[in-house]
């Protein structure tokens, strides 16, 4: 138990020392007595405060979340209020001040009050306003406050480790403002578009000479009259649109994300890019198209095959929240050993059985971590790491919303290779997609191999769109070529 003297206690102790010293030097019994009385009074006040705090703890002084809720869902940049309860089971009132919460840096947490008094045998409810700035899982790890017990000359810091998880989902716009569809006017309500192949259910494809076996309903009589021979109208076949959305989520783009309300207007944050991509997916799904999603960095973090329907949008959002974070070993600055050390510190704060575990017993630490993951507010999917113990430690931290530091090493060279590889895989896919929407800055991927990949897409009649080209402050070096590629594909 650690007691901290208040300013009044310090002043009384100083006055007691001064009077005692003056009485001894001047041989004054009155001054010496007054000095002794002050020092004895401060010592007695300290002892009484210790007994009072021990009594309050024995009676039960606790912190709970209202209705025992352990998880809150909200959208990015939205405000939500949760309520914590400070419960005093003692027969004496308890005063407190300097109440604050420990939380992840992706949250802004503002308690309704920072000081107050809890009546005896009662509880005090305090509203906590929370605003989230980043996607993913963020934790409110505990509450710290200073309690003041009679006679009020000492304060006792109390900490409560009662984690609460905040799951931050993206804000999906009704219509994505980041993309202008080149063929929006050709898309029908069913999500079907005219492909450049012959059929019987679409618009005009070509005129050709009549061949034996062609149905008379396909004969273009006016054209036949002008050319004095039978001419057949060939129509296009309407097929379901199948598109892929690819998002560049390189770790260096995380540095653009605003924290604690800071906003960088020079470039969109990675969270804004993901929200724009989901807005585009929602618009295409509303039209009946099949939409697939890939998150690409130095490796392919997420790949969801194209499907239809509103439920598929939920799968896209859930997939992003499940894998998009910095707890992966290739996206965090901490090594597996550092992650295990951080996980052990957290386990020791919430479970007394972890007090005797040290870093030498990794197997025992992993066994306890797995049990705590099952008891966490939201058991997370195991992140990628080269070692099993590192995976479990990172999973434990992620399940309680404890963030790891993002890596400072740029992933651009590896991301460029992975993106080209993903595009080549889509070219060979059967059935092949009709469109690929790439949410990445073209200037980041300028290379000869990337240009060759664009030419392959053009030959396969796959439309490639760059919604983020409008975000750049200056046009990328090859932007005109990209524009020509898209226009030639749509013609």
C-alpha positions in Angstrom: 0.0 0.0 0.0 1.5 3.3 -1.1 0.4 6.5 0.6 1.1 9.9 -0.9 1.1 13.0 1.4 -1.0 15.9 0.4 0.4 19.5 0.4 -1.2 20.1 3.8 0.6 17.1 5.3 3.9 18.2 3.9 3.5 21.7 5.3 2.5 20.4 8.7 5.6 18.1 8.8 7.8 21.0 7.7 6.4 23.3 10.4 6.8 20.5 13.0 10.5 20.0 12.0 11.0 23.8 12.1 9.4 24.2 15.6 11.2 21.2 17.0 14.6 22.5 15.7 13.9 26.0 17.0 12.8 24.6 20.4 16.0 22.6 20.8 18.2 25.4 19.7 16.5 28.0 22.0 15.9 25.4 24.7 12.2 26.3 24.6 9.9 23.5 25.9 6.8 25.1 24.4 8.3 25.1 20.8 9.7 21.6 21.2 6.3 20.4 22.4 4.5 22.0 19.5 6.9 20.5 17.0 6.6 17.1 18.5 2.8 17.3 18.5 2.7 18.3 14.8 5.0 15.4 13.8 3.2 12.9 15.9 -0.1 14.1 14.4 1.1 13.6 10.9 2.4 10.1 11.8 -1.0 9.3 13.4 -2.8 10.6 10.3 -0.8 8.3 8.1 -1.5 5.3 10.3 -5.3 6.1 10.3 -5.2 6.5 6.5 -3.6 3.1 6.1 -6.2 1.5 8.4 -9.0 3.3 6.5 -7.8 2.1 3.1 -7.3 -1.4 4.4 -10.8 -1.4 5.8 -12.3 -0.1 2.5 -10.5 -2.8 0.5 -11.7 -5.5 2.9 -15.3 -4.2 2.7 -15.1 -4.1 -1.1 -14.2 -1.1 -3.2 -14.5 -2.0 -6.8 -14.9 -0.8 -10.3 -17.4 -2.3 -12.7 -18.8 -1.6 -16.2 -22.5 -0.9 -16.3 -24.5 -4.2 -17.0 -21.1 -5.9 -17.0 -20.7 -5.1 -20.7 -17.2 -5.9 -22.0 -17.3 -4.8 -25.6 -18.7 -1.8 -27.4 -19.1 -1.5 -31.2 -19.0 1.8 -33.0 -18.0 3.4 -36.3 -14.8 5.4 -36.8 -15.0 9.0 -35.7 -18.3 8.4 -34.0 -18.9 9.2 -30.3 -20.2 6.7 -27.8 -20.8 6.9 -24.1 -20.2 3.9 -21.7 -20.8 4.0 -18.0 -18.5 2.7 -15.2 -19.6 2.2 -11.6 -17.4 2.9 -8.6 -18.9 0.8 -5.8 -18.2 1.6 -2.1 -19.2 -1.2 0.3 -17.7 0.6 3.4 -19.8 2.4 6.0 -17.7 5.5 5.5 -17.7 7.8 2.4 -14.8 7.8 0.0 -13.5 10.8 -1.8 -11.4 10.6 -4.9 -9.7 12.9 -7.5 -7.5 12.7 -10.6 -9.6 9.9 -12.2 -8.1 8.8 -15.5 -8.3 5.8 -17.8 -5.5 3.8 -19.5 -6.4 3.1 -23.1 -5.1 2.5 -26.6 -3.7 5.5 -28.5 -6.4 5.0 -31.2 -9.1 6.3 -28.8 -9.9 9.6 -27.2 -11.4 9.0 -23.8 -13.0 11.8 -21.7 -14.6 10.9 -18.3 -17.6 12.9 -17.2 -16.0 13.8 -13.9 -12.5 13.4 -12.5 -13.2 13.9 -8.8 -16.1 13.2 -6.4 -17.4 11.4 -3.4 -18.9 7.9 -3.2 -21.5 7.7 -0.4 -21.2 4.7 2.1 -22.8 1.5 0.9 -23.5 3.0 -2.4 -22.1 3.4 -6.0 -21.3 6.3 -8.2 -21.9 6.0 -12.0 -19.6 8.0 -14.3 -20.1 8.4 -18.0 -17.1 7.9 -20.3 -17.2 9.6 -23.7 -15.2 7.6 -26.3 -14.2 8.6 -29.8 -12.3 6.2 -32.1 -9.9 7.4 -34.7 -8.6 4.2 -36.1 -10.2 0.9 -37.4 -9.7 -2.3 -35.4 -9.9 -3.4 -31.8 -8.9 -0.9 -29.1 -8.9 -1.5 -25.4 -9.7 0.5 -22.3 -7.4 -1.3 -20.0 -8.3 0.1 -16.6 -9.0 3.0 -14.3 -6.6 4.9 -12.0 -7.7 7.3 -9.3 -6.5 8.9 -6.1 -8.6 8.2 -3.0 -8.7 10.5 0.0 -9.5 8.9 3.4 -10.0 10.5 6.8 -8.4 12.6 8.2 -7.5 13.7 4.6 -3.8 14.3 4.9 -2.8 11.4 2.6 -4.0 10.0 -0.7 -3.9 6.4 -1.9 -3.6 5.6 -5.6 -5.9 2.8 -6.6 -5.8 1.0 -10.0 -8.5 -1.3 -11.4 -7.7 -3.6 -14.2 -11.0 -4.3 -15.8 -10.6 -4.3 -19.6 -13.2 -3.1 -22.0 -12.9 -3.6 -25.8 -13.9 -1.1 -28.4 -14.5 -2.6 -31.8 -14.2 0.2 -34.4 -15.9 -0.5 -37.8 -15.5 1.6 -40.9 -18.0 4.3 -42.0 -19.4 3.0 -45.3 -20.6 5.9 -47.4 -23.9 5.5 -49.3 -22.0 6.3 -52.5 -18.2 6.3 -52.7 -16.9 9.8 -53.5 -13.4 8.4 -54.4 -14.4 6.6 -57.6 -16.1 7.7 -60.8 -17.3 4.6 -62.7 -16.4 4.6 -66.4 -19.3 2.3 -67.3 -21.9 3.4 -64.7 -24.3 4.3 -67.4 -24.1 0.8 -68.9 -24.9 -1.1 -65.6 -28.4 -2.1 -65.1 -30.2 -2.7 -61.8 -29.3 -6.4 -61.9 -25.6 -5.7 -62.1 -25.3 -7.0 -65.6 -23.2 -5.3 -68.3 -22.7 -5.9 -72.0 -19.6 -8.0 -72.6 -17.9 -8.0 -76.0 -19.1 -11.4 -77.1 -22.0 -12.6 -79.2 -25.3 -13.6 -77.6 -29.0 -13.1 -77.8 -29.9 -10.9 -74.8 -28.0 -7.7 -75.1 -27.5 -4.7 -77.3 -25.9 -4.2 -80.7 -22.6 -6.1 -81.4 -22.2 -6.2 -85.2 -23.9 -6.7 -88.6 -22.9 -9.7 -90.7 -24.1 -11.6 -93.7 -26.9 -14.1 -93.2 -25.7 -17.7 -92.7 -27.8 -20.8 -93.1 -29.5 -21.7 -89.8 -29.8 -18.1 -88.5 -33.3 -17.4 -87.1 -35.4 -15.0 -89.1 -35.9 -12.8 -86.0 -32.3 -11.7 -86.2 -32.5 -10.4 -89.7 -32.0 -6.6 -90.0 -34.6 -5.9 -92.7 -33.7 -2.3 -93.4 -30.0 -3.0 -93.7 -30.9 -6.0 -95.9 -33.0 -3.8 -98.2 -30.2 -1.2 -98.5 -27.6 -3.8 -99.4 -29.9 -6.1 -101.4 -28.9 -9.1 -99.4 -29.8 -10.6 -96.1 -28.0 -9.0 -93.1 -28.2 -10.4 -89.6 -28.0 -8.3 -86.4 -25.6 -9.9 -83.9 -26.3 -9.0 -80.3 -24.1 -8.9 -77.2 -24.5 -11.3 -74.4 -25.2 -9.9 -70.9 -23.2 -11.6 -68.2 -22.9 -11.0 -64.5 -20.3 -8.4 -63.6 -17.4 -9.9 -61.6 -15.0 -7.3 -60.1 -12.1 -7.3 -57.6 -11.2 -4.4 -55.3 -7.6 -4.4 -54.3 -6.4 -2.1 -51.5 -2.8 -1.1 -50.7 -2.4 -1.4 -46.9 1.3 -1.0 -46.6 2.5 -0.3 -43.1 4.0 3.0 -44.0 0.5 4.3 -44.9 -0.5 3.8 -41.2 1.5 6.9 -40.4 -1.2 9.0 -42.1 -3.9 7.9 -39.6 -4.9 10.7 -37.3 -4.4 10.1 -33.6 -6.0 12.0 -30.8 -8.0 14.2 -33.2 -5.0 15.1 -35.4 -5.9 15.3 -39.1 -3.5 15.3 -42.0 -5.3 16.8 -45.0 -2.5 16.4 -47.5 -3.3 12.7 -48.2 -6.0 10.3 -47.2 -5.4 8.0 -44.3 -5.4 4.3 -44.8 -8.7 4.1 -42.9 -10.3 6.6 -45.3 -9.0 4.5 -48.2 -10.6 1.3 -46.8 -13.9 3.1 -46.1 -13.9 4.4 -49.7 -13.2 0.9 -51.0 -16.1 -0.5 -48.9 -18.3 2.3 -50.2 -17.5 1.3 -53.8 -18.2 -2.4 -52.9 -21.5 -1.5 -51.3 -22.6 0.4 -54.5 -21.6 -2.5 -56.8 -23.3 -5.1 -54.5 -26.4 -2.9 -54.5 -26.4 -3.3 -58.3 -26.1 -7.0 -58.1 -22.5 -7.4 -59.0 -20.1 -10.0 -57.6 -17.4 -8.2 -55.6 -14.2 -9.6 -54.3 -11.6 -7.9 -52.0 -7.9 -8.2 -51.5 -5.7 -6.4 -49.0 -2.1 -6.3 -50.2 1.1 -5.2 -48.5 4.3 -7.2 -48.5 2.0 -10.2 -48.5 -1.7 -10.8 -49.3 -3.3 -10.2 -45.9 -6.9 -10.8 -47.0 -8.5 -12.4 -50.1 -12.3 -12.8 -50.2 -13.8 -14.3 -53.5 -16.4 -12.3 -55.4 -20.0 -12.9 -54.1 -23.3 -11.1 -54.3 -25.6 -9.7 -51.7 -25.8 -7.5 -48.6 -24.5 -10.3 -46.4 -21.3 -10.4 -48.4 -20.7 -6.7 -47.4 -20.8 -7.9 -43.8 -18.2 -10.5 -44.6 -16.0 -7.9 -46.2 -16.2 -5.7 -43.1 -15.6 -8.6 -40.8 -12.7 -9.8 -42.8 -11.0 -6.4 -42.7 -11.5 -6.1 -38.9 -10.1 -9.6 -38.3 -6.8 -9.2 -40.2 -6.1 -5.5 -40.6 -3.9 -4.5 -37.6 -0.3 -4.1 -36.6 0.0 -7.2 -34.4 1.4 -9.2 -37.3 5.2 -9.8 -36.9 5.9 -8.3 -40.3 3.9 -5.1 -39.5 5.0 -4.4 -35.9 8.2 -3.0 -34.5 8.3 -5.5 -31.6 10.0 -8.9 -32.1 8.3 -12.1 -30.8 10.4 -12.0 -27.6 9.3 -8.4 -26.9 5.7 -9.3 -27.7 6.0 -12.2 -25.2 7.4 -9.9 -22.6 4.6 -7.4 -23.1 2.0 -10.2 -22.9 3.5 -11.5 -19.7 3.3 -8.1 -18.1 -0.4 -7.9 -19.0 -1.1 -11.4 -17.7 0.5 -10.6 -14.4 -1.7 -7.5 -14.0 -5.0 -9.5 -14.5 -4.2 -12.9 -13.2 -2.4 -13.7 -10.0 -1.3 -17.1 -11.3 1.1 -15.4 -13.7 3.1 -13.8 -10.9 5.6 -16.7 -10.7 6.0 -17.1 -14.5 9.1 -15.6 -16.1 10.3 -15.3 -19.7 12.3 -18.6 -19.4 9.1 -20.6 -19.2 7.5 -19.8 -22.6 5.4 -23.0 -22.7 3.8 -22.2 -19.4 3.2 -18.6 -20.4 1.6 -19.7 -23.7 -0.7 -22.2 -21.8 -2.0 -19.5 -19.5 -2.3 -17.0 -22.5 -4.6 -19.5 -24.3 -6.9 -19.7 -21.3 -7.0 -15.9 -21.0 -7.7 -15.5 -24.7 -10.9 -17.7 -24.2 -11.9 -15.3 -21.4 -11.2 -12.1 -23.3 -14.0 -9.8 -24.6 -13.4 -10.8 -28.2 -11.0 -13.7 -28.9 -9.0 -12.5 -31.9 -7.7 -14.5 -34.8 -4.1 -15.5 -34.4 -1.8 -13.0 -36.1 1.1 -14.0 -38.3 4.4 -14.6 -36.6 7.4 -16.8 -37.2 7.1 -18.6 -33.8 4.2 -20.3 -32.1 4.8 -18.5 -28.8 5.0 -15.2 -30.7 1.6 -15.9 -32.3 -0.1 -16.7 -29.0 1.4 -13.6 -27.3 0.3 -11.3 -30.1 -3.2 -13.0 -30.1 -3.5 -12.3 -26.4 -2.6 -8.6 -26.8 -5.0 -8.2 -29.7 -7.9 -9.9 -27.9 -7.7 -7.3 -25.2 -7.1 -4.3 -27.6 -3.5 -3.7 -26.7 -1.8 -2.3 -29.7 1.8 -2.9 -30.8 3.9 -0.3 -32.5 3.7 -0.2 -36.3 7.0 -1.0 -38.1 9.0 2.0 -39.5 10.4 -0.1 -42.3 8.6 0.8 -45.7 7.0 -2.2 -47.5 6.8 -0.5 -50.9 9.3 -2.7 -52.8 7.6 -5.9 -51.6 4.1 -4.5 -51.9 4.8 -3.7 -55.6 5.9 -7.3 -56.3 2.9 -8.7 -54.4 0.5 -6.4 -56.3 1.8 -7.4 -59.7 1.6 -11.0 -58.7 -2.0 -10.5 -57.6 -2.9 -8.8 -60.9 -1.3 -11.6 -62.9 -3.3 -14.2 -60.8 -6.5 -12.3 -61.7 -5.6 -12.3 -65.4 -5.4 -16.2 -65.3 -8.6 -16.5 -63.2 -11.5 -18.4 -64.6 -14.0 -16.8 -64.9 -12.0 -13.7 -65.4 -13.1 -10.5 -63.8 -14.6 -7.7 -65.8 -13.1 -4.9 -63.6 -10.3 -4.5 -61.2 -10.5 -1.4 -58.9 -7.1 -0.6 -57.4 -7.2 1.6 -54.3 -3.5 2.5 -54.5 -1.6 5.6 -55.5 -0.3 4.9 -59.1 2.9 6.8 -58.5 3.9 4.3 -55.8 3.9 1.4 -58.3 5.5 3.0 -61.4 7.7 0.4 -63.0 8.2 -1.5 -66.2 6.7 -4.7 -64.8 3.6 -2.8 -63.7 3.2 -1.3 -67.1 3.5 -4.7 -68.7 0.8 -6.0 -66.3 -1.5 -3.2 -67.4 -1.0 -4.2 -71.0 -2.0 -7.8 -70.2 -5.2 -6.5 -68.5 -6.0 -4.5 -71.6 -5.5 -7.5 -73.9 -7.8 -9.6 -71.7 -10.4 -6.8 -71.8 -10.3 -6.2 -68.1 -11.0 -2.7 -67.0 -8.5 -1.3 -64.4 -9.5 1.8 -62.4 -7.5 4.0 -60.1 -9.8 5.9 -57.8 -6.9 7.4 -55.7 -5.4 9.2 -58.7 -7.6 12.2 -57.7 -6.1 12.2 -54.2 -2.6 13.0 -55.3 -1.4 16.6 -55.1 0.4 16.2 -58.4 -0.3 13.8 -61.3 1.8 10.6 -61.2 4.4 10.2 -64.1 2.4 7.6 -65.9 -1.1 8.9 -65.3 -1.9 9.7 -68.9 -0.9 6.1 -69.8 -3.2 4.8 -67.2 -6.0 7.0 -68.5 -5.4 5.7 -72.0 -5.4 2.1 -70.8 -8.8 2.6 -69.1 -10.4 4.5 -72.0 -9.2 2.0 -74.6 -10.7 -0.8 -72.5 -14.1 0.8 -72.3 -14.2 1.7 -76.0 
